[in-house]
Amino acid sequence: SVYSLKGSKGPVFPLRSTLVFFIALFGFYVCYFSFNQLTFENEEKLTSEEEQTKNICRKPAVPHEQRRYLHLPKPTTYDRGECACTPVRFFVIVSMQRSGSGWFETLLNSHPNVSSNGEIFSVRERRENISTILRTLDKLYSMDWLTSAAKNECTAAFGLKWMLNQGLMEHHQDIVDYLNRKGAMVILLFRRNTLRRLISVLANNYDRRTKQLNGIHKSHVHSKEEAEILARFKPKMDVSTLIPSIRNAERSMRTCLGRFRKTRHMILYYEDVIHDKNALSRVQEFLGAPVTKLSSQHVKIHTRPLPDLVDNWEDVSEMLNGTNYAQFLDDADYVK
């Protein structure tokens, strides 16, 4: 009878095991469903936020015909944060040495929404061929450039300064095509008085060799004392090559204007920036940046009348008088 009693309890254990198994299975299902539901809600929320961000970014408050000039860069080295949906316009300042481009760039960089990154193609390796040039431009315009530090306010215009002798003219067709694809705007900055530019080139070359400021060469200065030291040097000009040098400079400007005429560009002269109080406002409007007062800490080096800047002024004056370049002698297009 004892064996029969124990035998009657045999089916209870499998029943309990089955019940426990189904309870565990049900619990696992509930947890799995809840986890999937939470994940789905999070993904749906994230997708909704992404779509909302995209919708905001897709609707800049600019005319439709100008939207091709707007970009939303996504740097890999930092997060643009609250500026992620602020459209950025790309630009390039095209110029020649000693044409006021350094001063002009500091003016632009005083704007809280504008960043210009200097002569990045002064480094030869970056302009070895068109591939290195385009690769450098891609890195710059993605806003991953080393000097592209965030501003106090969101950057609205982003670019560089490019001299004619830094690979620009040799690869002009590919560069123009690239700038047009990117919707980049071009500021063509030149100097009307090519005689003054030539004097500045000679003086700068002299200081490059002699390093008059305590053994340091400076193309631009920030104090009157430094400017006065550099201005003491009076170059002696080679009058036999003077007119050809002026002609070559003017030919380079005309060639550049012709090759970049199919870009979205504006032509600006150094003398206009000095004389025309509205010139900088037009530049800011062209770049799509809010118009504000711009400033620079650069101090001009050569402020004296032309006869006081050249060692053999009488020879220079005699050579240019009676030519198309005699207009440069009176300096009327520079003096305020």
C-alpha positions in Angstrom: 0.0 0.0 0.0 2.9 2.3 0.6 4.3 1.8 -2.9 0.8 2.5 -4.3 0.6 5.8 -2.3 3.9 7.0 -3.7 3.0 6.0 -7.1 -0.2 8.1 -7.0 2.0 11.3 -6.7 4.1 10.6 -9.9 2.1 12.8 -12.4 2.3 15.9 -10.2 6.0 16.7 -10.9 5.7 16.8 -14.7 2.6 19.0 -14.3 4.5 21.5 -12.1 7.5 21.6 -14.5 5.2 22.3 -17.4 3.4 25.1 -15.5 6.7 26.7 -14.5 8.0 26.4 -18.1 4.9 28.2 -19.5 5.1 30.9 -16.8 8.8 31.5 -17.7 8.0 31.5 -21.4 5.2 34.0 -20.8 7.4 36.3 -18.7 10.1 36.1 -21.4 7.5 37.1 -24.0 6.3 40.0 -22.0 9.8 41.3 -21.4 10.7 40.8 -25.1 7.6 42.6 -26.3 8.1 45.4 -23.8 11.7 45.8 -24.9 10.8 45.9 -28.6 8.0 48.3 -27.9 10.4 50.7 -26.1 13.0 50.3 -28.8 10.4 51.0 -31.5 9.2 54.1 -29.6 12.8 55.4 -29.2 13.5 54.7 -32.9 10.3 56.3 -33.9 11.1 59.3 -31.7 14.6 59.5 -33.2 13.3 59.2 -36.7 10.7 61.8 -36.0 13.4 64.2 -34.6 15.7 63.5 -37.6 12.9 64.1 -40.0 12.0 67.3 -38.1 15.6 68.4 -38.3 15.8 67.6 -42.0 12.6 69.5 -42.6 13.9 72.6 -40.7 17.2 72.3 -42.6 15.4 72.0 -45.9 13.5 75.3 -45.5 16.1 78.1 -45.3 14.6 81.6 -45.4 16.2 82.5 -48.7 14.8 82.8 -52.3 14.6 79.4 -54.1 17.2 80.5 -56.8 19.8 81.0 -54.1 19.4 77.7 -52.3 22.1 76.1 -54.4 24.6 78.3 -52.7 23.6 77.0 -49.2 25.2 74.0 -47.5 24.9 72.1 -44.3 28.4 70.8 -43.6 28.9 67.8 -41.3 32.4 68.0 -39.9 33.9 64.7 -38.6 36.2 66.4 -36.1 33.6 68.3 -34.1 29.8 68.7 -33.8 28.2 71.9 -35.1 25.6 71.5 -32.4 22.9 74.2 -32.5 24.4 75.4 -35.8 23.8 72.1 -37.5 20.8 73.5 -39.4 22.4 77.0 -40.1 23.0 77.2 -43.9 26.6 78.1 -44.8 27.8 79.8 -48.0 31.2 78.9 -49.4 33.5 81.6 -50.8 37.0 82.2 -52.0 38.9 85.5 -52.1 41.0 85.6 -55.3 43.8 88.2 -55.3 47.4 89.0 -55.9 50.1 89.7 -53.3 50.2 93.2 -51.8 46.7 94.1 -53.0 45.2 94.5 -49.6 43.8 91.0 -49.3 45.3 90.4 -45.9 43.7 93.5 -44.5 40.4 92.7 -46.3 40.4 89.2 -44.8 40.8 90.5 -41.3 37.8 92.7 -41.9 35.7 89.7 -42.9 36.9 87.7 -39.9 35.8 90.4 -37.6 32.3 89.5 -38.6 30.8 87.0 -36.0 29.3 84.9 -38.8 32.2 84.8 -41.3 35.3 82.7 -41.3 38.1 83.0 -43.8 41.0 80.6 -43.4 43.9 82.4 -45.0 46.2 81.3 -47.9 45.9 77.6 -47.4 47.5 77.0 -50.8 50.7 78.8 -49.8 51.7 75.3 -48.8 53.2 73.7 -51.9 52.1 70.1 -51.2 48.4 71.2 -51.2 48.7 72.5 -54.8 51.0 69.9 -56.4 48.2 68.8 -58.8 44.5 69.2 -59.3 43.8 66.1 -57.2 45.6 67.6 -54.1 43.9 70.9 -54.7 40.4 69.4 -54.8 41.1 67.2 -51.9 42.2 70.2 -49.9 39.1 72.1 -50.9 36.8 69.2 -49.9 38.4 69.2 -46.4 38.1 72.9 -46.1 34.5 73.2 -47.2 33.5 70.3 -45.0 34.6 72.7 -42.2 37.1 70.2 -40.9 40.0 72.6 -41.4 42.4 73.1 -38.5 41.7 76.8 -38.3 37.9 76.5 -38.6 37.3 77.2 -34.9 33.7 77.8 -34.0 32.6 81.4 -33.7 30.5 83.0 -31.0 27.6 82.8 -33.4 26.8 80.3 -36.2 29.1 80.6 -39.2 27.1 81.8 -42.3 30.0 82.2 -44.8 33.1 80.0 -44.9 36.1 80.3 -47.2 39.7 81.0 -48.0 42.1 83.4 -49.7 43.8 82.3 -52.9 46.6 84.0 -54.7 46.9 83.8 -58.5 50.4 82.2 -58.3 49.3 79.4 -56.0 48.1 76.9 -58.6 44.9 78.8 -59.3 45.6 79.9 -62.9 47.3 76.6 -63.9 44.2 74.6 -63.0 41.6 77.3 -63.5 39.1 75.2 -65.6 38.9 72.4 -63.0 38.7 74.8 -60.2 35.9 76.9 -61.8 34.0 73.7 -62.4 34.5 72.6 -58.8 33.4 76.0 -57.4 30.3 76.0 -59.5 29.4 72.5 -58.3 29.8 73.6 -54.8 28.0 76.9 -55.3 31.0 78.7 -54.0 31.1 82.5 -54.5 34.2 84.3 -55.7 35.4 87.8 -54.5 37.9 89.1 -57.1 40.0 91.6 -55.1 42.6 93.6 -57.0 44.4 97.0 -56.7 43.9 99.6 -59.4 47.2 101.4 -58.6 49.6 98.7 -59.7 52.5 101.1 -59.2 51.8 101.3 -55.5 51.4 97.5 -55.4 54.8 97.1 -57.1 56.4 99.4 -54.5 54.8 97.3 -51.7 56.1 94.1 -53.3 59.6 95.4 -53.4 59.5 96.6 -49.8 58.1 93.3 -48.6 60.7 91.3 -50.5 63.4 93.5 -48.8 62.0 92.8 -45.4 61.8 89.1 -46.1 65.6 89.2 -46.6 66.6 91.6 -43.9 63.9 90.9 -41.2 63.9 94.5 -39.9 61.7 93.8 -36.9 64.0 92.1 -34.5 64.9 89.4 -36.9 61.3 88.6 -37.8 59.7 89.1 -41.2 56.2 90.6 -41.1 54.0 91.2 -44.1 51.4 92.9 -41.9 51.8 94.8 -38.7 49.6 95.9 -35.8 51.4 98.9 -34.4 52.4 102.3 -35.8 55.9 101.8 -34.4 56.4 98.7 -36.5 54.8 100.3 -39.6 57.3 103.3 -39.3 60.3 100.9 -39.2 59.2 99.1 -42.3 58.3 102.3 -44.1 61.9 103.6 -43.8 63.0 101.5 -46.6 62.7 103.2 -50.0 63.2 100.8 -52.9 65.1 101.8 -56.0 63.0 100.7 -58.9 64.3 99.3 -62.2 62.8 101.8 -64.6 63.7 99.6 -67.6 61.3 96.9 -66.4 58.8 99.2 -64.7 56.2 99.4 -67.6 56.5 95.7 -68.5 55.9 94.8 -64.8 52.8 97.0 -64.6 51.5 95.5 -67.9 52.1 92.0 -66.6 50.1 92.7 -63.5 47.2 94.2 -65.4 47.3 91.3 -67.9 47.1 88.8 -65.0 44.1 90.6 -63.6 42.3 90.7 -67.0 43.1 87.0 -67.5 41.7 86.1 -64.1 38.5 88.1 -64.6 38.0 86.3 -67.9 38.5 82.8 -66.5 36.3 83.3 -63.5 33.5 85.2 -65.2 31.3 82.1 -65.2 31.3 81.8 -61.4 29.0 83.7 -59.1 31.4 86.5 -58.4 31.8 90.1 -57.5 34.7 92.4 -58.5 36.2 94.6 -55.7 39.1 97.0 -55.7 41.3 97.8 -52.7 40.8 101.5 -53.3 37.0 101.0 -53.3 37.1 99.4 -49.8 39.0 102.5 -48.6 36.9 105.2 -50.2 33.4 103.7 -50.5 31.7 103.3 -47.1 29.1 101.0 -48.7 31.6 98.6 -50.2 31.9 96.3 -47.2 28.1 96.3 -46.9 27.8 95.0 -50.4 30.4 92.3 -49.7 28.4 91.1 -46.6 25.2 91.1 -48.6 26.9 89.1 -51.3 28.0 86.5 -48.8 24.5 86.4 -47.2 25.8 87.6 -43.8 24.0 90.2 -41.7 25.5 93.6 -42.4 27.5 94.9 -39.5 30.5 97.2 -38.9 33.8 95.5 -39.6 37.2 96.3 -38.2 40.8 95.3 -38.5 43.9 95.7 -36.3 46.2 96.0 -39.3 48.1 99.2 -39.5 49.0 100.4 -43.0 52.8 100.6 -43.7 53.1 103.0 -46.7 51.0 106.0 -46.0 53.3 108.8 -47.3 53.0 110.4 -50.8 54.6 108.3 -53.5 57.6 110.5 -54.0 58.6 109.8 -50.4 58.4 106.0 -50.9 60.8 105.5 -53.9 64.5 106.2 -53.8 64.7 107.2 -57.5 61.3 108.8 -57.8 62.4 111.3 -60.5 63.4 108.4 -62.8 60.1 106.7 -62.2 58.1 109.8 -62.8 60.0 110.5 -66.0 59.4 107.0 -67.3 55.6 107.0 -66.7 54.8 110.6 -67.7 53.2 110.6 -71.1 52.0 107.0 -70.8 48.7 105.4 -69.9 50.2 104.9 -66.4 50.8 108.5 -65.6 47.6 108.5 -63.7 49.3 106.5 -61.0 51.8 109.3 -60.3 49.3 111.7 -58.7 48.0 109.0 -56.4 44.5 110.5 -56.7 42.9 107.1 -56.6 44.4 106.3 -53.2 44.6 109.4 -51.0 41.4 110.1 -49.1 
